[in-house]
Amino acid sequence: MGGFEERHASVLARLGPHKTGKGCLYQKRLGDSDESVLRELVDRTVRVHKGVDRSSRAADA
């Protein structure tokens, strides 16, 4: 899903050292990251995907 870095910029700024790709997050060491921020990012990403899934199903009907 494109726009990952723009969509989650405020959260990624608090995460710690990382790199991003199209829809990927790359980290060398999880210990260098703020665990609560990582959890928030995962939660936000899941909510976005669930929203996309719902709208995709509606379009198919």
CHARMM internal coordinates of N, CA and C (Angstrom, degrees):
IC EDIT
DIST 1 N 1 CA 1.4301
DIST 1 CA 1 C 1.5148
ANGL 1 N 1 CA 1 C 108.87
DIST 1 C 2 N 1.2943
ANGL 1 CA 1 C 2 N 117.89
DIHE 1 N 1 CA 1 C 2 N 120.12
DIST 2 N 2 CA 1.4554
ANGL 1 C 2 N 2 CA 122.08
DIHE 1 CA 1 C 2 N 2 CA -177.02
DIST 2 CA 2 C 1.5177
ANGL 2 N 2 CA 2 C 112.80
DIHE 1 C 2 N 2 CA 2 C -70.53
DIST 2 C 3 N 1.3169
ANGL 2 CA 2 C 3 N 116.86
DIHE 2 N 2 CA 2 C 3 N 163.65
DIST 3 N 3 CA 1.4478
ANGL 2 C 3 N 3 CA 122.14
DIHE 2 CA 2 C 3 N 3 CA 176.86
DIST 3 CA 3 C 1.5181
ANGL 3 N 3 CA 3 C 114.91
DIHE 2 C 3 N 3 CA 3 C 79.75
DIST 3 C 4 N 1.3118
ANGL 3 CA 3 C 4 N 117.22
DIHE 3 N 3 CA 3 C 4 N 15.39
DIST 4 N 4 CA 1.4680
ANGL 3 C 4 N 4 CA 122.36
DIHE 3 CA 3 C 4 N 4 CA -177.73
DIST 4 CA 4 C 1.5218
ANGL 4 N 4 CA 4 C 111.26
DIHE 3 C 4 N 4 CA 4 C -55.19
DIST 4 C 5 N 1.3123
ANGL 4 CA 4 C 5 N 116.86
DIHE 4 N 4 CA 4 C 5 N -50.62
DIST 5 N 5 CA 1.4600
ANGL 4 C 5 N 5 CA 120.71
DIHE 4 CA 4 C 5 N 5 CA -175.19
DIST 5 CA 5 C 1.5318
ANGL 5 N 5 CA 5 C 111.59
DIHE 4 C 5 N 5 CA 5 C -67.18
DIST 5 C 6 N 1.3154
ANGL 5 CA 5 C 6 N 117.64
DIHE 5 N 5 CA 5 C 6 N -38.63
DIST 6 N 6 CA 1.4585
ANGL 5 C 6 N 6 CA 120.66
DIHE 5 CA 5 C 6 N 6 CA 179.55
DIST 6 CA 6 C 1.5335
ANGL 6 N 6 CA 6 C 110.93
DIHE 5 C 6 N 6 CA 6 C -70.98
DIST 6 C 7 N 1.3172
ANGL 6 CA 6 C 7 N 116.61
DIHE 6 N 6 CA 6 C 7 N -40.83
DIST 7 N 7 CA 1.4637
ANGL 6 C 7 N 7 CA 122.05
DIHE 6 CA 6 C 7 N 7 CA -177.30
DIST 7 CA 7 C 1.5285
ANGL 7 N 7 CA 7 C 111.23
DIHE 6 C 7 N 7 CA 7 C -64.69
DIST 7 C 8 N 1.3168
ANGL 7 CA 7 C 8 N 117.68
DIHE 7 N 7 CA 7 C 8 N -35.66
DIST 8 N 8 CA 1.4653
ANGL 7 C 8 N 8 CA 122.10
DIHE 7 CA 7 C 8 N 8 CA -173.75
DIST 8 CA 8 C 1.5283
ANGL 8 N 8 CA 8 C 112.16
DIHE 7 C 8 N 8 CA 8 C -116.83
DIST 8 C 9 N 1.3089
ANGL 8 CA 8 C 9 N 118.51
DIHE 8 N 8 CA 8 C 9 N 28.62
DIST 9 N 9 CA 1.4673
ANGL 8 C 9 N 9 CA 122.20
DIHE 8 CA 8 C 9 N 9 CA -174.34
DIST 9 CA 9 C 1.5251
ANGL 9 N 9 CA 9 C 112.71
DIHE 8 C 9 N 9 CA 9 C -57.89
DIST 9 C 10 N 1.3309
ANGL 9 CA 9 C 10 N 117.94
DIHE 9 N 9 CA 9 C 10 N -43.28
DIST 10 N 10 CA 1.4655
ANGL 9 C 10 N 10 CA 119.86
DIHE 9 CA 9 C 10 N 10 CA -176.94
DIST 10 CA 10 C 1.5298
ANGL 10 N 10 CA 10 C 111.69
DIHE 9 C 10 N 10 CA 10 C -66.64
DIST 10 C 11 N 1.3187
ANGL 10 CA 10 C 11 N 117.19
DIHE 10 N 10 CA 10 C 11 N -35.20
DIST 11 N 11 CA 1.4668
ANGL 10 C 11 N 11 CA 121.21
DIHE 10 CA 10 C 11 N 11 CA 179.05
DIST 11 CA 11 C 1.5306
ANGL 11 N 11 CA 11 C 109.65
DIHE 10 C 11 N 11 CA 11 C -74.03
DIST 11 C 12 N 1.3174
ANGL 11 CA 11 C 12 N 116.92
DIHE 11 N 11 CA 11 C 12 N -44.74
DIST 12 N 12 CA 1.4632
ANGL 11 C 12 N 12 CA 120.65
DIHE 11 CA 11 C 12 N 12 CA -179.18
DIST 12 CA 12 C 1.5280
ANGL 12 N 12 CA 12 C 112.04
DIHE 11 C 12 N 12 CA 12 C -61.54
DIST 12 C 13 N 1.3279
ANGL 12 CA 12 C 13 N 116.90
DIHE 12 N 12 CA 12 C 13 N -31.44
DIST 13 N 13 CA 1.4663
ANGL 12 C 13 N 13 CA 120.40
DIHE 12 CA 12 C 13 N 13 CA 178.99
DIST 13 CA 13 C 1.5258
ANGL 13 N 13 CA 13 C 111.70
DIHE 12 C 13 N 13 CA 13 C -64.15
DIST 13 C 14 N 1.3294
ANGL 13 CA 13 C 14 N 117.12
DIHE 13 N 13 CA 13 C 14 N -26.99
DIST 14 N 14 CA 1.4674
ANGL 13 C 14 N 14 CA 121.82
DIHE 13 CA 13 C 14 N 14 CA -179.39
DIST 14 CA 14 C 1.5214
ANGL 14 N 14 CA 14 C 112.95
DIHE 13 C 14 N 14 CA 14 C -94.77
DIST 14 C 15 N 1.3172
ANGL 14 CA 14 C 15 N 117.81
DIHE 14 N 14 CA 14 C 15 N -7.50
DIST 15 N 15 CA 1.4620
ANGL 14 C 15 N 15 CA 122.15
DIHE 14 CA 14 C 15 N 15 CA -171.78
DIST 15 CA 15 C 1.5204
ANGL 15 N 15 CA 15 C 114.35
DIHE 14 C 15 N 15 CA 15 C -68.92
DIST 15 C 16 N 1.2945
ANGL 15 CA 15 C 16 N 117.19
DIHE 15 N 15 CA 15 C 16 N -44.00
DIST 16 N 16 CA 1.4587
ANGL 15 C 16 N 16 CA 121.87
DIHE 15 CA 15 C 16 N 16 CA -172.84
DIST 16 CA 16 C 1.5146
ANGL 16 N 16 CA 16 C 108.53
DIHE 15 C 16 N 16 CA 16 C 121.04
DIST 16 C 17 N 1.3274
ANGL 16 CA 16 C 17 N 117.93
DIHE 16 N 16 CA 16 C 17 N -169.78
DIST 17 N 17 CA 1.4657
ANGL 16 C 17 N 17 CA 120.67
DIHE 16 CA 16 C 17 N 17 CA -176.68
DIST 17 CA 17 C 1.5338
ANGL 17 N 17 CA 17 C 111.52
DIHE 16 C 17 N 17 CA 17 C -62.76
DIST 17 C 18 N 1.3284
ANGL 17 CA 17 C 18 N 115.58
DIHE 17 N 17 CA 17 C 18 N 129.35
DIST 18 N 18 CA 1.4594
ANGL 17 C 18 N 18 CA 120.89
DIHE 17 CA 17 C 18 N 18 CA -179.76
DIST 18 CA 18 C 1.5330
ANGL 18 N 18 CA 18 C 109.77
DIHE 17 C 18 N 18 CA 18 C -164.73
DIST 18 C 19 N 1.3095
ANGL 18 CA 18 C 19 N 114.97
DIHE 18 N 18 CA 18 C 19 N 169.18
DIST 19 N 19 CA 1.4632
ANGL 18 C 19 N 19 CA 123.20
DIHE 18 CA 18 C 19 N 19 CA 171.07
DIST 19 CA 19 C 1.5207
ANGL 19 N 19 CA 19 C 106.21
DIHE 18 C 19 N 19 CA 19 C -133.45
DIST 19 C 20 N 1.3099
ANGL 19 CA 19 C 20 N 116.51
DIHE 19 N 19 CA 19 C 20 N 154.13
DIST 20 N 20 CA 1.4580
ANGL 19 C 20 N 20 CA 119.72
DIHE 19 CA 19 C 20 N 20 CA 178.16
DIST 20 CA 20 C 1.5169
ANGL 20 N 20 CA 20 C 109.83
DIHE 19 C 20 N 20 CA 20 C -125.82
DIST 20 C 21 N 1.3317
ANGL 20 CA 20 C 21 N 114.55
DIHE 20 N 20 CA 20 C 21 N 151.52
DIST 21 N 21 CA 1.4537
ANGL 20 C 21 N 21 CA 122.26
DIHE 20 CA 20 C 21 N 21 CA 172.60
DIST 21 CA 21 C 1.5196
ANGL 21 N 21 CA 21 C 107.16
DIHE 20 C 21 N 21 CA 21 C -116.65
DIST 21 C 22 N 1.3023
ANGL 21 CA 21 C 22 N 118.13
DIHE 21 N 21 CA 21 C 22 N -158.54
DIST 22 N 22 CA 1.4669
ANGL 21 C 22 N 22 CA 121.47
DIHE 21 CA 21 C 22 N 22 CA -178.64
DIST 22 CA 22 C 1.5176
ANGL 22 N 22 CA 22 C 111.71
DIHE 21 C 22 N 22 CA 22 C -51.98
DIST 22 C 23 N 1.2768
ANGL 22 CA 22 C 23 N 118.09
DIHE 22 N 22 CA 22 C 23 N -53.95
DIST 23 N 23 CA 1.4536
ANGL 22 C 23 N 23 CA 122.63
DIHE 22 CA 22 C 23 N 23 CA 178.71
DIST 23 CA 23 C 1.5083
ANGL 23 N 23 CA 23 C 110.66
DIHE 22 C 23 N 23 CA 23 C -137.67
DIST 23 C 24 N 1.3315
ANGL 23 CA 23 C 24 N 116.17
DIHE 23 N 23 CA 23 C 24 N 21.84
DIST 24 N 24 CA 1.4633
ANGL 23 C 24 N 24 CA 121.29
DIHE 23 CA 23 C 24 N 24 CA -174.12
DIST 24 CA 24 C 1.5255
ANGL 24 N 24 CA 24 C 111.33
DIHE 23 C 24 N 24 CA 24 C -116.33
DIST 24 C 25 N 1.3059
ANGL 24 CA 24 C 25 N 114.30
DIHE 24 N 24 CA 24 C 25 N 151.92
DIST 25 N 25 CA 1.4515
ANGL 24 C 25 N 25 CA 122.12
DIHE 24 CA 24 C 25 N 25 CA 174.93
DIST 25 CA 25 C 1.5211
ANGL 25 N 25 CA 25 C 106.96
DIHE 24 C 25 N 25 CA 25 C -120.99
DIST 25 C 26 N 1.3155
ANGL 25 CA 25 C 26 N 116.58
DIHE 25 N 25 CA 25 C 26 N 124.99
DIST 26 N 26 CA 1.4599
ANGL 25 C 26 N 26 CA 121.64
DIHE 25 CA 25 C 26 N 26 CA -179.07
DIST 26 CA 26 C 1.5201
ANGL 26 N 26 CA 26 C 109.77
DIHE 25 C 26 N 26 CA 26 C -113.06
DIST 26 C 27 N 1.3368
ANGL 26 CA 26 C 27 N 115.79
DIHE 26 N 26 CA 26 C 27 N 128.66
DIST 27 N 27 CA 1.4516
ANGL 26 C 27 N 27 CA 121.99
DIHE 26 CA 26 C 27 N 27 CA 176.45
DIST 27 CA 27 C 1.5140
ANGL 27 N 27 CA 27 C 108.72
DIHE 26 C 27 N 27 CA 27 C -134.34
DIST 27 C 28 N 1.3310
ANGL 27 CA 27 C 28 N 116.28
DIHE 27 N 27 CA 27 C 28 N 139.11
DIST 28 N 28 CA 1.4626
ANGL 27 C 28 N 28 CA 119.82
DIHE 27 CA 27 C 28 N 28 CA 177.66
DIST 28 CA 28 C 1.5195
ANGL 28 N 28 CA 28 C 110.66
DIHE 27 C 28 N 28 CA 28 C -78.00
DIST 28 C 29 N 1.3342
ANGL 28 CA 28 C 29 N 117.07
DIHE 28 N 28 CA 28 C 29 N -44.15
DIST 29 N 29 CA 1.4674
ANGL 28 C 29 N 29 CA 121.39
DIHE 28 CA 28 C 29 N 29 CA -177.85
DIST 29 CA 29 C 1.5289
ANGL 29 N 29 CA 29 C 109.41
DIHE 28 C 29 N 29 CA 29 C -134.57
DIST 29 C 30 N 1.3182
ANGL 29 CA 29 C 30 N 116.64
DIHE 29 N 29 CA 29 C 30 N 121.82
DIST 30 N 30 CA 1.4598
ANGL 29 C 30 N 30 CA 120.03
DIHE 29 CA 29 C 30 N 30 CA 177.80
DIST 30 CA 30 C 1.5205
ANGL 30 N 30 CA 30 C 111.46
DIHE 29 C 30 N 30 CA 30 C -62.74
DIST 30 C 31 N 1.3157
ANGL 30 CA 30 C 31 N 116.69
DIHE 30 N 30 CA 30 C 31 N -29.15
DIST 31 N 31 CA 1.4582
ANGL 30 C 31 N 31 CA 121.01
DIHE 30 CA 30 C 31 N 31 CA 179.74
DIST 31 CA 31 C 1.5153
ANGL 31 N 31 CA 31 C 113.84
DIHE 30 C 31 N 31 CA 31 C -64.11
DIST 31 C 32 N 1.3268
ANGL 31 CA 31 C 32 N 117.58
DIHE 31 N 31 CA 31 C 32 N -19.42
DIST 32 N 32 CA 1.4589
ANGL 31 C 32 N 32 CA 121.58
DIHE 31 CA 31 C 32 N 32 CA 178.85
DIST 32 CA 32 C 1.5252
ANGL 32 N 32 CA 32 C 112.04
DIHE 31 C 32 N 32 CA 32 C -84.02
DIST 32 C 33 N 1.3258
ANGL 32 CA 32 C 33 N 117.27
DIHE 32 N 32 CA 32 C 33 N -4.95
DIST 33 N 33 CA 1.4623
ANGL 32 C 33 N 33 CA 121.95
DIHE 32 CA 32 C 33 N 33 CA -176.06
DIST 33 CA 33 C 1.5184
ANGL 33 N 33 CA 33 C 111.17
DIHE 32 C 33 N 33 CA 33 C -102.16
DIST 33 C 34 N 1.3140
ANGL 33 CA 33 C 34 N 115.18
DIHE 33 N 33 CA 33 C 34 N 154.21
DIST 34 N 34 CA 1.4647
ANGL 33 C 34 N 34 CA 121.25
DIHE 33 CA 33 C 34 N 34 CA 173.64
DIST 34 CA 34 C 1.5276
ANGL 34 N 34 CA 34 C 106.72
DIHE 33 C 34 N 34 CA 34 C -80.87
DIST 34 C 35 N 1.3299
ANGL 34 CA 34 C 35 N 116.77
DIHE 34 N 34 CA 34 C 35 N 114.33
DIST 35 N 35 CA 1.4642
ANGL 34 C 35 N 35 CA 121.90
DIHE 34 CA 34 C 35 N 35 CA -174.49
DIST 35 CA 35 C 1.5276
ANGL 35 N 35 CA 35 C 112.38
DIHE 34 C 35 N 35 CA 35 C -60.33
DIST 35 C 36 N 1.3206
ANGL 35 CA 35 C 36 N 117.62
DIHE 35 N 35 CA 35 C 36 N -39.14
DIST 36 N 36 CA 1.4680
ANGL 35 C 36 N 36 CA 119.83
DIHE 35 CA 35 C 36 N 36 CA -179.37
DIST 36 CA 36 C 1.5272
ANGL 36 N 36 CA 36 C 111.20
DIHE 35 C 36 N 36 CA 36 C -66.71
DIST 36 C 37 N 1.3232
ANGL 36 CA 36 C 37 N 116.77
DIHE 36 N 36 CA 36 C 37 N -34.43
DIST 37 N 37 CA 1.4629
ANGL 36 C 37 N 37 CA 120.70
DIHE 36 CA 36 C 37 N 37 CA 177.67
DIST 37 CA 37 C 1.5277
ANGL 37 N 37 CA 37 C 109.77
DIHE 36 C 37 N 37 CA 37 C -70.19
DIST 37 C 38 N 1.3177
ANGL 37 CA 37 C 38 N 117.36
DIHE 37 N 37 CA 37 C 38 N -39.65
DIST 38 N 38 CA 1.4606
ANGL 37 C 38 N 38 CA 121.09
DIHE 37 CA 37 C 38 N 38 CA 177.72
DIST 38 CA 38 C 1.5257
ANGL 38 N 38 CA 38 C 110.35
DIHE 37 C 38 N 38 CA 38 C -62.73
DIST 38 C 39 N 1.3204
ANGL 38 CA 38 C 39 N 116.85
DIHE 38 N 38 CA 38 C 39 N -42.06
DIST 39 N 39 CA 1.4754
ANGL 38 C 39 N 39 CA 120.66
DIHE 38 CA 38 C 39 N 39 CA 177.05
DIST 39 CA 39 C 1.5278
ANGL 39 N 39 CA 39 C 111.06
DIHE 38 C 39 N 39 CA 39 C -62.06
DIST 39 C 40 N 1.3227
ANGL 39 CA 39 C 40 N 116.70
DIHE 39 N 39 CA 39 C 40 N -42.17
DIST 40 N 40 CA 1.4670
ANGL 39 C 40 N 40 CA 120.93
DIHE 39 CA 39 C 40 N 40 CA 178.57
DIST 40 CA 40 C 1.5239
ANGL 40 N 40 CA 40 C 110.63
DIHE 39 C 40 N 40 CA 40 C -62.19
DIST 40 C 41 N 1.3115
ANGL 40 CA 40 C 41 N 116.84
DIHE 40 N 40 CA 40 C 41 N -41.68
DIST 41 N 41 CA 1.4605
ANGL 40 C 41 N 41 CA 121.27
DIHE 40 CA 40 C 41 N 41 CA 179.27
DIST 41 CA 41 C 1.5258
ANGL 41 N 41 CA 41 C 111.45
DIHE 40 C 41 N 41 CA 41 C -63.60
DIST 41 C 42 N 1.3130
ANGL 41 CA 41 C 42 N 117.12
DIHE 41 N 41 CA 41 C 42 N -43.28
DIST 42 N 42 CA 1.4646
ANGL 41 C 42 N 42 CA 121.25
DIHE 41 CA 41 C 42 N 42 CA 177.97
DIST 42 CA 42 C 1.5256
ANGL 42 N 42 CA 42 C 109.78
DIHE 41 C 42 N 42 CA 42 C -62.84
DIST 42 C 43 N 1.3312
ANGL 42 CA 42 C 43 N 116.87
DIHE 42 N 42 CA 42 C 43 N -44.98
DIST 43 N 43 CA 1.4603
ANGL 42 C 43 N 43 CA 121.03
DIHE 42 CA 42 C 43 N 43 CA 179.65
DIST 43 CA 43 C 1.5223
ANGL 43 N 43 CA 43 C 111.57
DIHE 42 C 43 N 43 CA 43 C -60.37
DIST 43 C 44 N 1.3218
ANGL 43 CA 43 C 44 N 117.04
DIHE 43 N 43 CA 43 C 44 N -46.37
DIST 44 N 44 CA 1.4718
ANGL 43 C 44 N 44 CA 120.81
DIHE 43 CA 43 C 44 N 44 CA 179.00
DIST 44 CA 44 C 1.5213
ANGL 44 N 44 CA 44 C 111.15
DIHE 43 C 44 N 44 CA 44 C -61.46
DIST 44 C 45 N 1.3185
ANGL 44 CA 44 C 45 N 116.28
DIHE 44 N 44 CA 44 C 45 N -42.47
DIST 45 N 45 CA 1.4610
ANGL 44 C 45 N 45 CA 120.99
DIHE 44 CA 44 C 45 N 45 CA -178.69
DIST 45 CA 45 C 1.5241
ANGL 45 N 45 CA 45 C 110.70
DIHE 44 C 45 N 45 CA 45 C -63.90
DIST 45 C 46 N 1.3122
ANGL 45 CA 45 C 46 N 117.12
DIHE 45 N 45 CA 45 C 46 N -41.96
DIST 46 N 46 CA 1.4726
ANGL 45 C 46 N 46 CA 120.93
DIHE 45 CA 45 C 46 N 46 CA 178.51
DIST 46 CA 46 C 1.5215
ANGL 46 N 46 CA 46 C 109.82
DIHE 45 C 46 N 46 CA 46 C -62.39
DIST 46 C 47 N 1.3315
ANGL 46 CA 46 C 47 N 117.36
DIHE 46 N 46 CA 46 C 47 N -43.90
DIST 47 N 47 CA 1.4633
ANGL 46 C 47 N 47 CA 120.33
DIHE 46 CA 46 C 47 N 47 CA 179.75
DIST 47 CA 47 C 1.5262
ANGL 47 N 47 CA 47 C 111.36
DIHE 46 C 47 N 47 CA 47 C -62.43
DIST 47 C 48 N 1.3218
ANGL 47 CA 47 C 48 N 117.66
DIHE 47 N 47 CA 47 C 48 N -39.65
DIST 48 N 48 CA 1.4673
ANGL 47 C 48 N 48 CA 120.92
DIHE 47 CA 47 C 48 N 48 CA 178.08
DIST 48 CA 48 C 1.5246
ANGL 48 N 48 CA 48 C 109.95
DIHE 47 C 48 N 48 CA 48 C -62.98
DIST 48 C 49 N 1.3205
ANGL 48 CA 48 C 49 N 116.84
DIHE 48 N 48 CA 48 C 49 N -45.73
DIST 49 N 49 CA 1.4680
ANGL 48 C 49 N 49 CA 120.16
DIHE 48 CA 48 C 49 N 49 CA -178.85
DIST 49 CA 49 C 1.5213
ANGL 49 N 49 CA 49 C 111.59
DIHE 48 C 49 N 49 CA 49 C -65.67
DIST 49 C 50 N 1.3213
ANGL 49 CA 49 C 50 N 117.92
DIHE 49 N 49 CA 49 C 50 N -37.81
DIST 50 N 50 CA 1.4622
ANGL 49 C 50 N 50 CA 120.04
DIHE 49 CA 49 C 50 N 50 CA 177.54
DIST 50 CA 50 C 1.5146
ANGL 50 N 50 CA 50 C 110.29
DIHE 49 C 50 N 50 CA 50 C -64.27
DIST 50 C 51 N 1.3107
ANGL 50 CA 50 C 51 N 117.86
DIHE 50 N 50 CA 50 C 51 N -39.26
DIST 51 N 51 CA 1.4604
ANGL 50 C 51 N 51 CA 121.61
DIHE 50 CA 50 C 51 N 51 CA 177.16
DIST 51 CA 51 C 1.5123
ANGL 51 N 51 CA 51 C 111.49
DIHE 50 C 51 N 51 CA 51 C -64.07
DIST 51 C 52 N 1.3186
ANGL 51 CA 51 C 52 N 117.11
DIHE 51 N 51 CA 51 C 52 N -41.15
DIST 52 N 52 CA 1.4607
ANGL 51 C 52 N 52 CA 122.04
DIHE 51 CA 51 C 52 N 52 CA 178.36
DIST 52 CA 52 C 1.5224
ANGL 52 N 52 CA 52 C 109.71
DIHE 51 C 52 N 52 CA 52 C -65.47
DIST 52 C 53 N 1.3317
ANGL 52 CA 52 C 53 N 116.92
DIHE 52 N 52 CA 52 C 53 N -41.24
DIST 53 N 53 CA 1.4618
ANGL 52 C 53 N 53 CA 120.74
DIHE 52 CA 52 C 53 N 53 CA 179.79
DIST 53 CA 53 C 1.5161
ANGL 53 N 53 CA 53 C 111.01
DIHE 52 C 53 N 53 CA 53 C -62.88
DIST 53 C 54 N 1.3284
ANGL 53 CA 53 C 54 N 117.97
DIHE 53 N 53 CA 53 C 54 N -42.75
DIST 54 N 54 CA 1.4607
ANGL 53 C 54 N 54 CA 120.92
DIHE 53 CA 53 C 54 N 54 CA -179.64
DIST 54 CA 54 C 1.5223
ANGL 54 N 54 CA 54 C 110.92
DIHE 53 C 54 N 54 CA 54 C -63.44
DIST 54 C 55 N 1.3391
ANGL 54 CA 54 C 55 N 117.19
DIHE 54 N 54 CA 54 C 55 N -44.69
DIST 55 N 55 CA 1.4619
ANGL 54 C 55 N 55 CA 119.39
DIHE 54 CA 54 C 55 N 55 CA -178.57
DIST 55 CA 55 C 1.5215
ANGL 55 N 55 CA 55 C 111.48
DIHE 54 C 55 N 55 CA 55 C -69.44
DIST 55 C 56 N 1.3262
ANGL 55 CA 55 C 56 N 117.37
DIHE 55 N 55 CA 55 C 56 N -30.92
DIST 56 N 56 CA 1.4530
ANGL 55 C 56 N 56 CA 120.77
DIHE 55 CA 55 C 56 N 56 CA 177.25
DIST 56 CA 56 C 1.5119
ANGL 56 N 56 CA 56 C 110.93
DIHE 55 C 56 N 56 CA 56 C -66.47
DIST 56 C 57 N 1.3323
ANGL 56 CA 56 C 57 N 117.38
DIHE 56 N 56 CA 56 C 57 N -40.49
DIST 57 N 57 CA 1.4600
ANGL 56 C 57 N 57 CA 121.20
DIHE 56 CA 56 C 57 N 57 CA 179.49
DIST 57 CA 57 C 1.5297
ANGL 57 N 57 CA 57 C 110.24
DIHE 56 C 57 N 57 CA 57 C -66.59
DIST 57 C 58 N 1.3268
ANGL 57 CA 57 C 58 N 116.98
DIHE 57 N 57 CA 57 C 58 N -38.94
DIST 58 N 58 CA 1.4592
ANGL 57 C 58 N 58 CA 120.63
DIHE 57 CA 57 C 58 N 58 CA 179.73
DIST 58 CA 58 C 1.5178
ANGL 58 N 58 CA 58 C 111.08
DIHE 57 C 58 N 58 CA 58 C -64.40
DIST 58 C 59 N 1.3210
ANGL 58 CA 58 C 59 N 116.74
DIHE 58 N 58 CA 58 C 59 N -36.35
DIST 59 N 59 CA 1.4584
ANGL 58 C 59 N 59 CA 121.15
DIHE 58 CA 58 C 59 N 59 CA -179.73
DIST 59 CA 59 C 1.5380
ANGL 59 N 59 CA 59 C 111.03
DIHE 58 C 59 N 59 CA 59 C -69.89
DIST 59 C 60 N 1.3548
ANGL 59 CA 59 C 60 N 116.31
DIHE 59 N 59 CA 59 C 60 N -30.12
DIST 60 N 60 CA 1.4527
ANGL 59 C 60 N 60 CA 120.44
DIHE 59 CA 59 C 60 N 60 CA -179.37
DIST 60 CA 60 C 1.5318
ANGL 60 N 60 CA 60 C 111.74
DIHE 59 C 60 N 60 CA 60 C -74.94
DIST 60 C 61 N 1.3250
ANGL 60 CA 60 C 61 N 117.32
DIHE 60 N 60 CA 60 C 61 N -25.89
DIST 61 N 61 CA 1.4787
ANGL 60 C 61 N 61 CA 121.41
DIHE 60 CA 60 C 61 N 61 CA -174.71
DIST 61 CA 61 C 1.5069
ANGL 61 N 61 CA 61 C 112.77
DIHE 60 C 61 N 61 CA 61 C -72.30
END
COOR INIT
IC SEED 1 N 1 CA 1 C
IC BUILD
